[in-house]
Amino acid sequence: MSVRILSTSSLAGGALRGLGERFPELLVAPFRSKAWHAAMAEAEALVVLLSEPLTGEDLARAPRLRVLATYSVGVNHLPVALCESRGIRIVSTPGVLTDATADLALALLLGLSRRLLEGDALVRSGAWTGWAPEQLLGTGLTGKACGILGAGAIGKAFAKRVWALGMTPLFWDREGLGGEVDFGPARGPRLALDELLPRSAALSLHCPLTSATRGLLDRMALEKLPTGAMIINTARGGILDEGAALDLLRADRLGGVALDVYEGEPAVDPRWFQAPRTLLLPHLGSATVETRNAMAELLCEGVTAVLSSRC
């Protein structure tokens, strides 16, 4: 059959099936498989996942491409400039995963600060002998400051959550705007990175990976955090210098690191597996049934809009 829409995955829920009912020329084929390569020549719409980086060489195989849809908010895995030069519309899934990602960031912060993994492991080991005064003491959050790198929807949603715990949200003033960020129930100051880091008992990443943020949290930046600070990354790998973070963990300069994303994912630096005070997840930021279904629906609506237009 001819192929008008080429997807690397069936996605969650029934949105893609509905798209196929409207446009029967839909093919699902694994990324860079023989079938995928063969179908690229005809495809007008291409659907990919966050874990499937596209290159200019890939797009050269698709001369008829009108829309490139990614099952993610971020587009750092796509050749955006090339798409713009060819008039290819990029469709992503912003907005619908705000709460799910903010919830997970909060779960990571609480899990790290209260040493939940260690407690679970102790009970499961059968070695637990009962309550003890200094057993697995964690770190309280109330009354402390939480630095937030990113004042978009997810950063604000996370701020609302930590504010409810009694923390003070501080926002990175990436654009030099000054003033405050209104995150709903309260406002938090915008601070330069050099001012924000020394005040942050916890630091949560919610900014995109760009040329300006790649390597933002290098060793020099991380050393400005107070001793015992905790880092949460549900944004993108590459913003945090993982090697520097590992060194500071071993030196007891950091109180803990919780990661949902990694610089080379799905490959993970094996040093993390032995690192103390860590919590590691397999990119679960948007992983709720409701969110993944909503992402698929939003993506398919975007593809439909482009293919239904005459432009």
Backbone bond lengths (Angstrom), bond angles and torsions (degrees), N, CA, C in turn:
res aa  C-N    CA-C-N  psi(-1)  N-CA   C-N-CA  omega(-1)  CA-C   N-CA-C  phi
1 M - - - 1.464 - - 1.524 110.16 -
2 S 1.343 116.06 159.71 1.453 119.17 174.34 1.521 108.62 -74.24
3 V 1.329 116.69 154.97 1.458 121.33 -177.38 1.521 108.41 -120.55
4 R 1.331 114.91 119.18 1.453 119.53 175.84 1.525 111.01 -103.43
5 I 1.348 116.16 -36.53 1.457 122.05 178.33 1.522 108.41 -120.63
6 L 1.308 116.69 126.92 1.462 122.55 -179.79 1.519 108.45 -119.66
7 S 1.337 116.27 119.00 1.464 121.36 -179.79 1.518 109.76 -119.86
8 T 1.317 116.09 141.67 1.463 119.99 179.01 1.526 112.11 -84.58
9 S 1.356 116.99 -8.72 1.457 120.33 -176.06 1.523 109.58 -150.10
10 S 1.319 116.17 158.27 1.461 120.56 176.55 1.527 112.39 -79.52
11 L 1.320 118.81 -11.02 1.468 125.49 -178.74 1.526 111.02 63.12
12 A 1.323 115.74 177.05 1.463 120.46 179.79 1.524 109.77 -89.54
13 G 1.326 116.36 153.62 1.453 120.74 177.59 1.519 112.72 70.27
14 G 1.320 115.56 -160.31 1.466 120.13 -174.87 1.503 114.67 -109.77
15 A 1.334 118.62 10.49 1.462 120.63 -175.45 1.521 112.87 -62.72
16 L 1.323 117.28 -41.25 1.460 119.26 -178.78 1.526 110.89 -68.36
17 R 1.334 116.92 -35.90 1.469 119.27 175.62 1.518 110.51 -62.09
18 G 1.335 115.98 -40.75 1.457 119.73 176.93 1.519 111.81 -63.27
19 L 1.335 116.58 -38.09 1.458 120.17 176.92 1.523 110.57 -63.57
20 G 1.340 115.78 -39.10 1.451 119.98 179.01 1.519 113.31 -67.45
21 E 1.341 116.43 -28.37 1.464 119.64 176.45 1.526 110.74 -70.23
22 R 1.317 116.23 -33.82 1.466 119.86 178.35 1.518 111.63 -79.87
23 F 1.320 115.44 -36.81 1.475 121.12 178.33 1.530 107.68 -124.51
24 P 1.337 117.56 88.83 1.475 120.31 -174.25 1.528 114.27 -61.26
25 E 1.324 116.40 -17.96 1.467 119.01 -179.16 1.527 109.64 -82.55
26 L 1.333 115.42 56.88 1.464 121.49 -179.31 1.520 109.33 -113.89
27 L 1.312 115.92 133.94 1.466 121.31 179.20 1.519 109.33 -127.96
28 V 1.319 116.10 133.72 1.460 121.49 172.16 1.522 107.59 -104.73
29 A 1.323 116.07 119.05 1.467 121.30 -179.20 1.521 108.68 -142.54
30 P 1.325 117.87 138.65 1.467 120.75 -178.48 1.528 112.24 -56.89
31 F 1.314 114.57 145.77 1.459 122.33 -179.18 1.521 111.31 -53.43
32 R 1.328 114.94 125.71 1.467 124.67 178.34 1.530 113.56 59.66
33 S 1.312 116.58 22.68 1.463 119.91 171.84 1.533 108.88 -76.08
34 K 1.314 116.70 170.94 1.464 120.95 179.09 1.522 110.00 -59.86
35 A 1.338 116.84 -43.17 1.466 120.86 -179.64 1.527 110.79 -65.92
36 W 1.335 116.45 -38.07 1.464 120.76 179.42 1.521 110.61 -63.42
37 H 1.325 116.20 -47.62 1.463 120.14 179.53 1.523 110.81 -60.80
38 A 1.333 117.24 -41.90 1.464 120.76 -177.87 1.524 111.58 -65.21
39 A 1.336 116.92 -35.85 1.465 121.02 -176.32 1.524 113.09 -79.86
40 M 1.324 118.27 -18.04 1.459 121.22 -176.61 1.529 112.26 -59.66
41 A 1.306 118.27 -30.76 1.459 121.43 -177.12 1.521 112.41 -63.62
42 E 1.332 117.66 -28.28 1.462 121.62 -178.29 1.527 113.43 -101.92
43 A 1.302 117.57 -19.77 1.467 121.08 -168.85 1.527 112.83 -63.32
44 E 1.335 114.76 132.26 1.456 121.32 171.79 1.525 111.09 -98.27
45 A 1.333 115.60 -22.50 1.468 121.11 178.31 1.517 108.59 -132.57
46 L 1.328 115.46 137.02 1.459 121.23 179.65 1.519 108.57 -126.86
47 V 1.334 116.47 128.59 1.462 122.60 179.02 1.520 108.50 -113.89
48 V 1.333 116.90 124.54 1.461 121.36 -179.13 1.523 109.91 -131.09
49 L 1.320 115.35 168.24 1.457 122.29 177.76 1.525 109.97 -101.25
50 L 1.318 115.41 166.86 1.461 121.53 177.39 1.526 111.96 -58.21
51 S 1.318 116.26 -32.93 1.463 121.53 -176.22 1.525 113.05 -84.43
52 E 1.331 117.59 11.00 1.463 121.78 -176.36 1.534 110.16 -122.46
53 P 1.315 118.06 82.72 1.465 121.20 -177.95 1.524 112.00 -69.34
54 L 1.306 115.67 130.90 1.460 121.09 179.46 1.522 110.67 -99.43
55 T 1.308 115.77 148.98 1.457 122.12 179.54 1.527 109.97 -118.94
56 G 1.318 115.46 170.09 1.451 120.03 174.86 1.515 111.53 -61.06
57 E 1.316 116.83 -33.86 1.466 120.56 178.11 1.520 110.75 -64.32
58 D 1.322 116.45 -38.38 1.461 119.72 176.68 1.527 110.47 -61.19
59 L 1.328 116.33 -48.27 1.462 119.80 -177.49 1.524 112.39 -66.75
60 A 1.315 116.64 -26.73 1.463 119.36 177.91 1.526 111.18 -63.52
61 R 1.329 116.82 -22.85 1.467 121.09 178.41 1.527 112.08 -79.48
62 A 1.340 116.52 -6.49 1.465 120.58 -173.96 1.527 110.59 -123.66
63 P 1.321 118.20 72.96 1.468 120.89 -176.25 1.522 113.92 -67.90
64 R 1.340 118.25 -18.39 1.466 121.55 -177.38 1.532 112.53 -98.99
65 L 1.326 116.81 4.49 1.457 120.49 -172.79 1.534 111.75 -64.81
66 R 1.352 115.15 129.76 1.461 121.81 178.63 1.522 112.36 -112.97
67 V 1.331 116.71 -27.11 1.459 119.59 -177.17 1.521 109.89 -144.77
68 L 1.316 115.38 134.70 1.460 123.30 176.43 1.521 107.45 -116.99
69 A 1.327 116.59 114.73 1.459 121.43 -175.30 1.523 109.79 -112.15
70 T 1.330 115.72 131.96 1.461 120.48 178.82 1.520 110.02 -117.85
71 Y 1.313 115.65 134.86 1.465 122.91 -178.12 1.524 108.52 -81.93
72 S 1.334 115.56 62.58 1.466 122.31 -175.01 1.519 108.49 -169.66
73 V 1.326 115.33 166.80 1.457 120.12 171.49 1.519 109.72 -82.13
74 G 1.321 116.75 -47.00 1.459 121.78 -177.08 1.517 112.60 -70.62
75 V 1.330 115.04 150.54 1.468 120.66 178.40 1.525 110.96 -126.38
76 N 1.339 116.99 18.53 1.460 119.80 -176.89 1.526 112.69 -68.93
77 H 1.332 117.94 -10.94 1.460 121.84 178.15 1.526 112.12 -93.53
78 L 1.334 116.76 5.23 1.460 121.81 -177.16 1.530 111.24 -113.89
79 P 1.338 118.29 149.74 1.468 121.17 175.69 1.525 109.85 -81.19
80 V 1.327 115.51 77.95 1.463 121.32 -170.86 1.533 111.57 -60.70
81 A 1.318 117.81 -46.32 1.463 120.71 -177.14 1.522 110.95 -61.71
82 L 1.322 116.90 -40.38 1.459 120.53 179.24 1.524 110.60 -65.10
83 C 1.317 116.40 -41.07 1.470 119.85 177.64 1.526 110.40 -61.14
84 E 1.315 116.39 -43.45 1.463 119.83 179.71 1.522 110.68 -62.28
85 S 1.325 117.15 -40.87 1.465 120.02 -178.37 1.522 112.20 -67.73
86 R 1.321 116.69 -26.84 1.466 120.62 179.37 1.529 112.62 -96.52
87 G 1.319 117.24 -1.56 1.453 119.68 -179.53 1.514 113.67 74.80
88 I 1.333 117.15 23.94 1.468 121.82 179.04 1.521 108.43 -86.52
89 R 1.308 116.77 124.03 1.469 121.75 -179.65 1.531 109.32 -76.45
90 I 1.326 116.63 133.43 1.466 121.58 175.27 1.515 108.72 -101.25
91 V 1.325 116.51 128.04 1.451 123.04 177.73 1.523 108.22 -115.67
92 S 1.333 117.15 127.40 1.463 121.75 175.85 1.525 108.46 -127.36
93 T 1.326 117.25 -169.29 1.468 119.48 -172.68 1.530 112.48 -127.47
94 P 1.328 118.32 59.83 1.471 119.65 -179.57 1.524 111.84 -73.72
95 G 1.320 114.58 160.91 1.454 120.10 171.81 1.510 115.79 87.82
96 V 1.327 117.17 -48.88 1.465 119.50 -171.02 1.527 113.53 -74.32
97 L 1.310 118.42 -15.13 1.473 119.20 -178.54 1.528 113.49 -107.46
98 T 1.321 116.20 12.33 1.467 120.92 -177.27 1.519 112.05 -56.90
99 D 1.325 117.12 -56.31 1.457 120.24 -175.34 1.521 112.08 -66.88
100 A 1.324 117.26 -40.31 1.466 119.87 -178.75 1.522 110.63 -61.31
101 T 1.329 117.41 -43.46 1.463 120.74 -178.66 1.525 111.33 -70.52
102 A 1.335 116.50 -40.89 1.469 119.42 177.51 1.525 110.97 -63.96
103 D 1.336 116.71 -38.72 1.466 120.41 176.90 1.523 110.99 -60.80
104 L 1.329 116.12 -44.14 1.463 119.25 -177.98 1.530 110.81 -66.83
105 A 1.324 117.35 -39.84 1.466 120.20 177.58 1.523 110.36 -60.08
106 L 1.325 116.37 -40.74 1.458 119.95 177.84 1.527 110.51 -66.00
107 A 1.327 116.55 -41.50 1.468 120.03 178.24 1.526 110.79 -60.47
108 L 1.328 116.80 -39.98 1.462 120.33 178.84 1.529 110.92 -65.79
109 L 1.326 116.29 -42.24 1.463 119.65 179.19 1.527 110.87 -62.52
110 L 1.319 117.11 -45.73 1.463 120.47 179.85 1.528 111.31 -67.62
111 G 1.327 115.95 -41.26 1.461 119.03 179.74 1.508 112.39 -62.90
112 L 1.345 115.67 -38.27 1.458 120.55 179.61 1.523 110.98 -71.81
113 S 1.332 115.75 -46.96 1.462 118.85 -174.99 1.525 112.71 -68.28
114 R 1.330 118.07 -28.91 1.459 120.80 -179.16 1.527 113.24 -105.42
115 R 1.341 117.14 9.47 1.468 123.19 171.20 1.534 111.66 56.93
116 L 1.326 115.40 45.34 1.459 120.15 -174.98 1.527 113.11 -64.94
117 L 1.325 117.78 -39.12 1.466 119.72 179.79 1.519 111.13 -63.10
118 E 1.321 116.54 -42.07 1.462 119.82 179.72 1.531 111.23 -66.14
119 G 1.332 115.98 -38.98 1.455 119.25 178.15 1.517 112.08 -65.32
120 D 1.314 116.47 -42.87 1.464 121.06 177.69 1.531 110.80 -61.08
121 A 1.346 114.96 -44.44 1.466 119.42 -179.03 1.532 111.24 -64.19
122 L 1.332 116.79 -37.07 1.462 119.77 -179.86 1.528 110.92 -64.64
123 V 1.320 116.98 -45.68 1.467 119.53 179.29 1.517 111.12 -63.99
124 R 1.316 117.33 -44.74 1.462 121.33 -178.51 1.530 112.45 -65.40
125 S 1.318 116.83 -27.76 1.463 120.08 -178.19 1.531 112.90 -69.83
126 G 1.323 115.92 -19.82 1.454 119.70 -176.27 1.510 113.38 81.66
127 A 1.338 117.00 2.80 1.463 121.09 -176.69 1.524 112.84 -93.30
128 W 1.320 118.21 -3.84 1.458 120.80 -178.02 1.528 109.78 -69.96
129 T 1.315 116.22 127.53 1.472 120.80 -177.24 1.525 112.75 -109.56
130 G 1.353 116.29 6.89 1.448 119.43 177.59 1.506 112.94 119.17
131 W 1.332 114.72 175.79 1.458 122.04 -176.37 1.527 110.99 -61.25
132 A 1.349 115.05 141.89 1.465 120.32 177.54 1.522 108.51 -142.77
133 P 1.314 118.91 146.40 1.468 122.39 -173.64 1.525 115.28 -56.63
134 E 1.321 117.78 -34.97 1.463 119.84 -176.31 1.530 111.97 -118.82
135 Q 1.295 115.92 26.72 1.465 120.02 -177.89 1.529 111.14 -78.94
136 L 1.329 116.36 120.63 1.467 123.69 175.88 1.529 112.62 46.77
137 L 1.314 115.73 52.18 1.458 119.64 178.06 1.520 110.49 -66.71
138 G 1.324 115.88 130.56 1.452 121.15 179.53 1.515 111.87 -99.22
139 T 1.325 115.09 -160.02 1.457 121.93 -177.64 1.519 109.21 -121.36
140 G 1.323 117.91 126.17 1.454 121.72 176.67 1.518 111.45 -72.51
141 L 1.323 116.35 151.22 1.466 121.35 -177.86 1.524 113.05 -110.08
142 T 1.305 117.27 -27.50 1.461 121.30 -176.30 1.526 111.22 -58.64
143 G 1.338 115.98 132.66 1.456 121.15 177.86 1.513 114.50 85.97
144 K 1.336 117.37 -2.05 1.457 120.74 -178.97 1.530 110.63 -103.79
145 A 1.324 115.94 164.87 1.460 121.54 -178.40 1.524 110.45 -95.99
146 C 1.335 115.31 143.10 1.461 121.73 177.27 1.520 108.77 -120.16
147 G 1.316 116.97 115.19 1.453 121.22 175.93 1.516 110.47 -78.21
148 I 1.326 116.52 136.94 1.462 121.67 -177.65 1.515 108.52 -127.33
149 L 1.322 115.97 117.00 1.465 121.22 179.62 1.524 108.32 -92.95
150 G 1.317 116.14 92.64 1.448 121.67 -178.19 1.508 110.76 130.18
151 A 1.345 116.19 120.70 1.460 120.97 -178.35 1.519 110.95 -112.06
152 G 1.340 116.05 28.26 1.453 120.40 174.54 1.518 110.31 -81.92
153 A 1.325 115.51 -164.01 1.465 120.34 -175.18 1.526 112.04 -60.02
154 I 1.333 117.46 -43.34 1.461 119.80 -177.28 1.526 110.50 -70.92
155 G 1.328 117.22 -42.54 1.465 120.13 178.00 1.520 111.83 -59.64
156 K 1.327 116.68 -41.16 1.468 120.31 178.70 1.528 111.18 -68.35
157 A 1.329 116.46 -40.30 1.472 119.75 179.12 1.528 110.58 -64.02
158 F 1.330 116.53 -38.58 1.461 120.01 177.70 1.528 110.11 -67.52
159 A 1.325 116.89 -40.23 1.467 121.09 178.18 1.523 110.85 -58.27
160 K 1.321 116.51 -41.62 1.463 120.83 179.11 1.526 110.72 -60.58
161 R 1.308 116.14 -37.81 1.465 121.04 -178.35 1.535 111.78 -71.55
162 V 1.321 117.21 -44.70 1.466 117.81 -178.91 1.531 110.90 -73.61
163 W 1.327 117.14 -29.79 1.462 120.52 174.55 1.535 109.76 -60.86
164 A 1.341 117.05 -38.51 1.460 120.92 178.69 1.527 111.63 -65.28
165 L 1.343 117.12 -21.85 1.466 121.17 176.40 1.523 112.26 -83.55
166 G 1.324 116.49 -6.87 1.460 119.98 -177.65 1.510 113.43 96.25
167 M 1.351 117.89 12.40 1.456 121.20 176.94 1.528 110.05 -88.97
168 T 1.317 116.05 163.06 1.467 122.47 176.63 1.518 109.43 -106.45
169 P 1.331 119.06 110.49 1.470 120.71 179.43 1.525 111.87 -73.37
170 L 1.327 116.22 133.08 1.458 123.59 175.05 1.525 107.37 -121.66
171 F 1.327 118.28 130.78 1.459 121.48 -175.91 1.526 111.28 -106.89
172 W 1.316 115.51 140.97 1.466 121.45 175.13 1.525 108.87 -70.42
173 D 1.310 116.12 127.66 1.469 122.26 179.01 1.528 109.00 -88.21
174 R 1.327 115.22 72.14 1.465 120.76 -174.15 1.528 112.03 -61.77
175 E 1.323 117.72 -36.45 1.457 121.20 -173.81 1.531 112.97 -101.41
176 G 1.332 116.53 6.95 1.457 119.69 178.93 1.516 113.96 65.92
177 L 1.312 117.08 35.27 1.462 121.48 -177.51 1.515 112.97 -81.96
178 G 1.331 117.11 -27.07 1.446 120.61 -175.35 1.517 111.09 69.44
179 G 1.309 116.82 -169.78 1.454 120.61 177.45 1.520 112.83 73.47
180 E 1.346 114.67 -148.98 1.454 121.05 -174.91 1.522 111.48 -130.99
181 V 1.326 114.84 162.17 1.462 122.26 175.62 1.524 107.99 -108.86
182 D 1.324 116.20 125.86 1.460 121.79 176.35 1.524 107.47 -86.81
183 F 1.341 117.31 111.92 1.458 120.05 -179.35 1.530 112.49 -109.40
184 G 1.332 116.15 18.94 1.458 120.14 174.83 1.505 112.40 115.61
185 P 1.335 117.26 -87.34 1.460 119.10 -177.89 1.526 114.18 -77.02
186 A 1.322 117.02 -13.39 1.469 120.47 -178.04 1.527 109.09 -160.91
187 R 1.317 115.80 -173.53 1.464 122.39 177.90 1.521 109.44 -126.11
188 G 1.316 115.69 149.46 1.451 120.62 177.26 1.512 110.52 -127.64
189 P 1.325 118.59 144.56 1.462 121.23 -177.01 1.524 112.69 -71.30
190 R 1.330 114.56 146.72 1.466 120.96 169.28 1.521 107.74 -89.89
191 L 1.334 115.47 128.22 1.460 120.36 -177.56 1.520 110.40 -129.57
192 A 1.303 116.04 147.95 1.460 120.40 170.52 1.523 108.47 -61.77
193 L 1.318 116.94 152.77 1.457 120.82 -175.84 1.520 111.68 -57.36
194 D 1.325 116.85 -39.58 1.467 120.42 -179.59 1.528 112.52 -65.46
195 E 1.338 117.14 -24.43 1.462 120.63 176.25 1.524 111.47 -87.13
196 L 1.313 115.90 -36.42 1.467 120.68 -175.68 1.523 112.38 -70.32
197 L 1.323 117.03 -45.71 1.468 120.17 -172.68 1.527 113.69 -59.17
198 P 1.335 120.37 -47.38 1.479 119.02 -178.13 1.525 113.84 -64.35
199 R 1.333 117.49 -17.99 1.467 120.79 -177.72 1.529 112.91 -96.51
200 S 1.337 117.62 -4.63 1.464 120.97 -169.53 1.525 112.89 -95.65
201 A 1.325 116.59 107.80 1.460 120.52 173.31 1.523 110.36 -71.18
202 A 1.330 115.40 -25.96 1.468 121.79 173.06 1.518 106.88 -136.20
203 L 1.325 115.84 147.77 1.463 121.69 -179.05 1.521 107.77 -133.16
204 S 1.330 116.99 121.41 1.460 120.80 -178.27 1.520 110.18 -119.27
205 L 1.329 116.47 132.79 1.463 122.15 -174.72 1.522 110.44 -95.88
206 H 1.348 115.63 125.62 1.461 121.20 179.77 1.525 111.37 -141.99
207 C 1.323 117.05 29.16 1.459 121.60 179.51 1.528 109.64 -108.23
208 P 1.336 118.26 157.55 1.462 120.42 178.54 1.523 111.31 -73.13
209 L 1.312 115.82 160.36 1.462 121.22 173.72 1.519 108.18 -88.00
210 T 1.317 116.04 112.68 1.460 122.92 178.98 1.524 108.17 -132.59
211 S 1.316 115.66 178.94 1.465 118.85 176.98 1.527 110.54 -62.74
212 A 1.333 116.94 -27.90 1.467 120.64 -179.15 1.521 112.74 -80.77
213 T 1.336 117.77 -27.43 1.468 119.66 -177.88 1.520 113.34 -101.83
214 R 1.306 118.16 -10.61 1.473 119.44 177.95 1.524 109.59 -63.06
215 G 1.332 116.70 124.36 1.454 121.04 -178.58 1.517 113.60 72.12
216 L 1.321 117.82 15.80 1.470 121.16 -177.87 1.521 111.63 -56.11
217 L 1.335 116.18 -46.00 1.465 120.43 -179.30 1.523 109.05 -93.28
218 D 1.322 115.58 73.23 1.458 121.02 177.46 1.530 109.06 -85.48
219 R 1.309 116.60 -175.11 1.468 120.26 -176.48 1.533 111.42 -59.17
220 M 1.319 116.48 -43.28 1.458 119.32 -178.49 1.527 111.15 -61.07
221 A 1.343 116.37 -40.44 1.462 119.64 179.15 1.523 110.96 -69.11
222 L 1.323 116.97 -45.02 1.459 120.72 -176.99 1.524 112.20 -63.51
223 E 1.308 116.85 -32.33 1.459 119.86 179.69 1.521 112.58 -69.95
224 K 1.334 117.70 -11.96 1.459 121.31 176.70 1.526 112.11 -83.06
225 L 1.333 117.24 -13.59 1.460 120.13 176.40 1.525 110.01 -68.83
226 P 1.319 117.90 148.71 1.471 119.02 177.13 1.519 110.86 -67.13
227 T 1.303 117.58 152.50 1.465 121.55 176.68 1.526 109.39 -57.44
228 G 1.329 114.82 132.73 1.455 120.11 -179.40 1.514 115.04 91.28
229 A 1.330 117.68 0.11 1.468 120.17 -179.83 1.520 110.87 -64.66
230 M 1.334 115.23 149.33 1.458 121.85 178.88 1.530 109.66 -111.67
231 I 1.335 116.69 141.63 1.466 122.27 -179.41 1.522 109.22 -116.19
232 I 1.342 115.87 133.07 1.458 122.75 177.63 1.519 107.78 -121.37
233 N 1.330 118.34 125.94 1.465 120.09 178.10 1.523 110.58 -125.58
234 T 1.343 115.32 107.00 1.462 121.36 172.07 1.526 109.81 -116.42
235 A 1.347 116.87 14.72 1.466 121.29 -175.85 1.526 110.47 -91.96
236 R 1.309 116.20 -89.07 1.465 121.91 178.69 1.522 109.06 -147.52
237 G 1.335 115.72 144.38 1.444 120.18 169.88 1.523 108.04 -67.22
238 G 1.321 116.24 151.68 1.463 119.82 -179.11 1.510 112.32 104.42
239 I 1.339 117.63 -23.68 1.460 120.49 175.16 1.526 109.48 -76.24
240 L 1.320 115.12 -38.79 1.467 122.34 -179.99 1.522 110.61 -96.05
241 D 1.326 117.06 131.72 1.462 122.50 172.90 1.528 107.08 -75.96
242 E 1.323 116.79 98.95 1.456 120.48 -173.34 1.527 112.13 -65.99
243 G 1.318 117.08 -35.50 1.461 119.95 178.74 1.519 111.62 -62.56
244 A 1.331 116.11 -43.46 1.462 120.19 178.74 1.523 110.72 -65.90
245 A 1.327 116.67 -40.38 1.468 120.15 178.92 1.526 110.69 -63.09
246 L 1.306 117.62 -40.24 1.466 121.19 178.28 1.523 111.19 -63.08
247 D 1.320 116.18 -43.52 1.470 119.88 179.12 1.529 111.26 -61.79
248 L 1.323 116.76 -41.79 1.463 120.30 -178.25 1.523 111.62 -72.43
249 L 1.313 117.37 -30.05 1.467 119.95 173.48 1.523 110.42 -63.39
250 R 1.324 116.05 -48.11 1.473 120.48 -178.52 1.524 111.44 -63.73
251 A 1.332 116.43 -29.97 1.472 120.99 179.60 1.520 111.93 -85.69
252 D 1.335 116.73 5.31 1.472 122.49 -179.35 1.520 113.13 61.47
253 R 1.329 116.43 26.38 1.463 120.44 175.19 1.520 111.17 -84.33
254 L 1.326 116.43 -31.05 1.461 121.08 177.86 1.519 109.83 -104.02
255 G 1.327 115.39 143.92 1.459 119.52 178.46 1.505 113.20 -80.93
256 G 1.337 117.26 -18.52 1.451 120.59 178.41 1.516 111.11 165.75
257 V 1.322 115.05 160.14 1.462 121.95 177.22 1.522 108.22 -135.91
258 A 1.336 116.53 128.62 1.465 121.78 176.49 1.522 108.02 -119.62
259 L 1.324 116.77 124.55 1.461 121.81 -174.62 1.527 111.36 -123.23
260 D 1.323 114.53 136.56 1.464 120.96 169.73 1.519 110.64 -114.49
261 V 1.342 116.29 -8.40 1.461 122.70 -178.86 1.530 108.26 -136.69
262 Y 1.343 115.12 156.88 1.463 120.53 -173.30 1.524 108.97 -142.53
263 E 1.312 115.00 152.29 1.460 119.45 -174.87 1.526 112.26 -61.63
264 G 1.306 118.05 -40.50 1.467 120.12 -176.61 1.515 113.57 -111.21
265 E 1.347 117.02 24.25 1.466 118.68 -171.58 1.539 111.58 -57.80
266 P 1.339 115.30 145.94 1.460 127.54 11.83 1.539 115.34 -79.61
267 A 1.328 117.92 -3.17 1.457 118.91 174.20 1.532 108.92 -71.43
268 V 1.320 115.81 138.97 1.460 121.87 179.43 1.520 108.56 -123.68
269 D 1.311 116.42 133.01 1.460 120.63 177.26 1.538 108.45 -54.78
270 P 1.330 119.02 117.76 1.466 121.14 -175.18 1.529 114.05 -61.49
271 R 1.313 117.45 -15.91 1.466 119.03 177.53 1.524 111.85 -64.49
272 W 1.342 116.90 -24.60 1.458 119.54 177.84 1.520 111.91 -64.31
273 F 1.334 117.08 -29.49 1.461 120.00 -175.08 1.527 112.55 -67.77
274 Q 1.321 116.25 -22.92 1.461 120.99 -179.85 1.529 112.31 -108.42
275 A 1.313 116.95 -0.13 1.464 119.77 -175.19 1.520 111.27 -75.07
276 P 1.317 117.19 142.29 1.475 120.21 178.02 1.517 111.58 -75.09
277 R 1.325 116.70 158.10 1.458 123.79 170.92 1.526 112.67 52.38
278 T 1.325 115.72 52.00 1.457 120.71 -179.60 1.530 110.56 -128.96
279 L 1.312 114.81 155.52 1.455 122.31 174.59 1.522 106.25 -138.36
280 L 1.320 117.52 118.41 1.459 122.45 -171.52 1.524 110.79 -119.55
281 L 1.332 116.64 126.74 1.456 121.85 179.20 1.533 110.55 -123.67
282 P 1.350 117.86 155.76 1.469 122.09 -177.12 1.531 113.32 -91.40
283 H 1.312 117.55 62.29 1.470 123.99 176.08 1.532 111.39 53.51
284 L 1.317 115.53 65.71 1.463 122.23 -176.29 1.527 113.71 -105.39
285 G 1.324 117.80 12.72 1.458 120.56 -173.47 1.513 115.10 -49.85
286 S 1.319 117.75 -43.92 1.465 121.35 -177.55 1.524 112.59 -103.12
287 A 1.338 116.51 13.55 1.465 120.43 -168.85 1.522 113.67 -83.39
288 T 1.330 115.70 67.10 1.462 120.96 164.38 1.524 106.66 -123.42
289 V 1.317 116.65 153.65 1.464 120.58 179.99 1.522 110.12 -56.75
290 E 1.334 115.99 -46.17 1.455 120.19 -176.76 1.523 111.84 -62.51
291 T 1.324 116.04 -42.74 1.460 120.21 -176.32 1.516 112.14 -70.74
292 R 1.326 116.91 -47.09 1.462 118.63 -178.60 1.533 111.18 -64.71
293 N 1.327 117.86 -35.90 1.469 120.37 175.50 1.528 110.68 -64.35
294 A 1.333 116.17 -43.83 1.461 120.31 -179.79 1.531 111.04 -64.87
295 M 1.326 117.06 -37.35 1.460 120.40 177.00 1.522 111.07 -61.77
296 A 1.348 116.21 -43.85 1.461 120.66 -179.93 1.528 110.85 -63.79
297 E 1.320 116.17 -41.07 1.462 120.06 179.60 1.522 111.06 -64.40
298 L 1.329 117.01 -43.80 1.457 121.08 179.77 1.527 110.87 -63.61
299 L 1.319 116.41 -42.61 1.461 121.06 179.09 1.522 110.65 -61.33
300 C 1.330 116.56 -47.50 1.469 120.26 -176.70 1.523 111.64 -68.07
301 E 1.325 116.99 -32.86 1.462 120.29 174.93 1.529 110.55 -63.48
302 G 1.328 116.09 -40.07 1.457 120.17 179.09 1.509 112.30 -65.91
303 V 1.323 116.73 -42.07 1.469 120.69 177.86 1.522 110.32 -63.93
304 T 1.323 116.64 -43.88 1.471 121.25 179.35 1.520 111.03 -59.28
305 A 1.334 116.27 -43.74 1.465 120.16 -178.72 1.514 111.26 -60.64
306 V 1.321 117.65 -40.90 1.472 120.04 -178.87 1.509 111.10 -71.70
307 L 1.326 117.58 -46.46 1.463 120.31 -177.46 1.519 112.67 -69.94
308 S 1.325 117.06 -22.89 1.458 120.61 179.56 1.522 112.38 -85.50
309 S 1.320 116.25 -13.12 1.463 120.08 179.66 1.519 109.80 -83.47
310 R 1.295 116.10 162.06 1.467 120.86 -179.93 1.514 111.66 -96.61
311 C 1.324 115.80 -3.24 1.464 119.65 -178.22 1.519 110.67 -74.11
